[in-house]
Amino acid sequence: TTADTIGAEMTLLTLLADCSARPVPAITIDRVLSEGPGAVALSPSQHSAVVGLMSSVRTIETLVGPAGTGKTTMMGVARQVVEADGGRIWGVSHQAVAARELERALGHGVTIDRWLREVALGAVQLGRG
């Protein structure tokens, strides 16, 4: 972790400090996870992680795990849940390679620097409501 990375993270957290967030209703989460493609693709621990992410009231969440544990799969299912509730999910990473994976899974994956530029230009509206 470099000073630049920490600075970018702090800017991101400051920007999101005043944003509102609401959890996806449990009925929507349950419907998507039981009827959607994610119902087959998720292990019990992945299912729990997606439910936890989607039930959170935090504006920003993290998903951390070793390579090959299904983080991208879980984020793809999280996308289905958020979109079923009328929202949009962004994947933000320090690394361009990870941002491209998030773009593939979520439709919106960028580096922190690019995301901050897009927010500053008004291309990204913060908060879900």
Secondary structure as UniProt FT lines:
FT   HELIX           3..16
FT   TURN            17..18
FT   HELIX           26..35
FT   HELIX           38..41
FT   HELIX           44..55
FT   TURN            67..68
FT   HELIX           71..84
FT   TURN            85..86
FT   STRAND          91..93
FT   HELIX           96..106
FT   STRAND          109..111
FT   HELIX           112..120
FT   TURN            121..122
//
